[in-house]
Amino acid sequence: MNDEVYSFALKSTLNEIRNICPGVKNSFMFKEDGEIITGEDESPKKVIARVIDTFGGILEKADAIGGVDCVTFECSKGRMDVSRMDDFYLVTVTSRKADVDHVNTVTRVLIPTVLKLLKKIHPASLKSISSTPEIKREDQTVEEGVEPAEEFTEEPETEELEESLEPEPVLPEPPINQLIVENLAGLFVSSDTVRIDSKILAEWEKLYDGRRIYEAEIETFDGKAMQCKVKPIKDLKYEGKGIIRMPEKMQLTLEIKKGELVRIKPIIE
């Protein structure tokens, strides 16, 4: 799905959040690299750019401790919350009188739901599909003894029907990679996310015609398995070494530990 569709859907969602929560003064979303995705109608672009520029420095410093999931800034007039949602960051600016719990509940339900729906929508469904116009024919009087013209008794072309019913292409089987478990710790580490070599992610995306891979399935050699989010390794010392960095909570669930081998394969929706 292209960025315009993401932008339109997310902008509409941010506008709706502002309607539901009057205490929200501004809200917008941006990528980890600083690219602005969208903002609701009342958010000035200059303010958005200034916030992203300031927060970018925090993100760079936070890489050493596993990244940032949520940050809150408070002042006498209100507060600003920055939350990570998948590969995006959501910024909400609220007044001092705003019901913060209500705002957080609404944003944590609406935004992830919309992102999940956007991932599942097939690009082809975004294109306008033209339907064959109905052919209207005037009533004809058939004289006695005169046969109707043959052109009105012709059957539809079988070849055209077969072409319109062609099945979608079959996706290749997900590749399986064996990786060595390495610990992933830090104050802002997500317990449902692992990190693997960016080269492996690139190979997966190439296999599926550039589709972005957001989730994967991990399986131990004892048969235990679970699904999780997957992102590229940020620490250069682990790249190219067949490592999967995994939070301790996930290791306990799978009953494995650092140094053991696991299998991992992409999940294609």
N, C-alpha and C positions, 0 to 999 in steps of 0.2 A: 504494500500500500504506500502511495506517495505521501510526501510531507504535507501537501495541501489538504488532503483528507484528514490526516491526524490533526492538523492545525484547526480546521473548521469544527471537527467534533469536540476537541478539547476546549476551544474557545466558547462554544455553546454551553459546555458543562460548567466552565468557570462563571459565565454570566448567570446560569441557573443557581449556582452556589451563592452568588451575591444576592440574588432575589430571595433565597431561602434564609440566608443569614445576613440581616441588615448591618451587623457589626463589621462585616468584611469591607474594608476600604479599597484594597487592591489585591489582585492575585494574578500570577503568571507562571509559566513553566519554561524550563530550559534544559538543554542536554549537559552532560558532564564536561564536554569540551567548551561550554559557554555559549553554544548556539541557541538563540531564542526560538522556542517552539510556538508559543502563542501567549496572549494575555487577554484578560477580559477588557471590555470597552473603556473602562475608566482608568486603566493603567497607562500613564505616559511612558513613551519609549525611552526618554532620557533617564527617567527614574529606574526603569528596568535595567538599562545598560549599566548604570552606576552600581546597582545592587549586585549584579552578576560579576562585575569587575572586582568588587570588594570581596565577595564570597569565593571567587576563584582562588584567591590566595589561601583561604582556609582549606579548600579542597586539596591543594597541592601539599600543604603541611600535614593534612590528615591521612594521606596515603600511607605514611609510615606506620600508622596504627590501624590500618584496615579500612579506611574510608569513613564517610560521614553518613549517618542515616537520618538524623534529626538535630537541628540547632534552633534555639529560641533566643531572640534579642528583645529586651524590654526597655521602655523609656517612660517618661511621665505621661505621654499622650497615647500610648498603646504598646503593641508588640508585633514582632515579625517572626513567623515560623517558616523554616526551610526543611522540607521533608523529602527523602528519596523515595521514588516510586518506580520500580523497574529501572530503566536507564534514564529516567527523567528526574528533575528536581522541581518540586512545587513550592512556590513562595506565596504566603498569605499574610497580608498586613491588616491587623484588626485594631479597632479603637479600644480605649480603656474600658468602656462599658460593654464590650462584646461578650457573649457567652462562649468562652473559649472551648469548653467541653463540647458544646453543640456544634461549633464550627469544625473541630477535629473529627467528630463522629461523621458529619456529612461529607467532608473531603476524603476521609479514609474509606468511605463506602462508594461514593460516586466515581472518583477518579480511577481507582483500580478496576472497578466494574467496566467503565468505558474503555480503558486500555485493553482489558481482556477481550472485550467484544471486537475491538478494532483488529486485534491479532487474528481473530477467527474469520473475519470477513474476507472472502476470496476477492482478489483484485478485479476479476471479471465481473463481479456483481456491481461494481461501481460504474461500469460503462452503461450507457443507455442502449437498451436492446430494442431494436425496431421490430414491430410485428407486421406481418403481411396484412395490408388493408383488405377489408371484406369487400368482395365484388358484388355490387348491387345490380341486378338486372331487372328491367321492366317486364311486367307480365306480358306474355305473348299469347295471342289467340291462334290456336291451331285449327286450321281448316280441316274439315272432314276429308280423309283420304290423303292428307299431306303429313309426312313424317317429320318430326322435329329435326333441326339441324344437328349433325354429328358433333359439332364443336361443344355442345352443351352436355354431352354424355361421356366425354373423355374422363378417364380416371387420372388422378394425380400421379405425377412421375415418381416411381418407386425410388430412384436414385437420389432425388432431392430429399425424400423423407429419411433415407438411411444416413445421409450426410448430416442432417439436423440432429440425429440421435447418436452421434459418435460419442463413445465414452471418454471420460477425462483420462489423461495419461497416467499410468501407474508409476508411483514414486519408488525409487530404489530402496532396498532394505537398509535400515540404519546401520552404519559401520560401528564396530565395537573396538574401543581402545583399552589397553591395560595400563594402568598408571599406579605409581607408588604414593601412598598416603603421606601427606605432610601436614603439620598443624597449621591452622589459620586462627589467629587470636587477635584481639584488639577490642577497644572500648565500643566501637561502632560496627563490629562485625555482625552480619545477619546470620542467624542460626540455620537458615534454609538455603544458603547460597554457597557454592563451591567455586573455586577458581582453577582454570586449567590453561595450558599453553595456548596463546592466541593463534599459533599455526594450526592446531587441531580444529579450533573453531572455524578458521578460514577454509580448511579442507571440507568441513561439514557443509558450510554455506555454499561452497562451489559445487558440491555434489547435488545440492537441492536448488540449483539455479539462482543462487544469491539470496535465498530466504534467510532471514535473521534467526539464529538459534537462541532461544531464551531459557529453555529447560532441558534437562537430561535425566536419564535413569542410571542409578548406580547399583551395581550388584556385587556382592561378595562371593568368594569361592565356596562359602557355606550355603549359598542360596538365598541370603537375605537381600532385599532390594528396596529402594525408595526413590521417589522423584524429588528433584530439587531444581533451584535456579542455577544457571551457570554463567560465569563471567570470565574474562581473560585475566591471567596473572599479571599483577602490576610490578611485583618485585623482580628485577632483572636477573637476580642470582638463581631463580627457579626456572627460568625459561629454557626450553630445549632439553630438559632433563627427565621428561616423562613423569612429572609430578602433578598430583592433584591436591590442592590445599583445601582442607576440610575442617570446619568448626568442631570443637570437642563434643558438643551435644550430638552432632550427627554421627560421630565415631561411636559414641555410646549406644545410639539407636541401632547401628549396624553391627555392634559388638566387634569392632576392629580397632586398631591403633596405628600410630605412626610407624612407617616402614613396611606395612603390609600392602599387597596388591589388590586392586579392585578393577572391575570392568565398568566402563561408562559408554553410553550411546546417546545420541541426540533424540529428543522427542519432537516429532514433526506434526503440527496440527493441520 
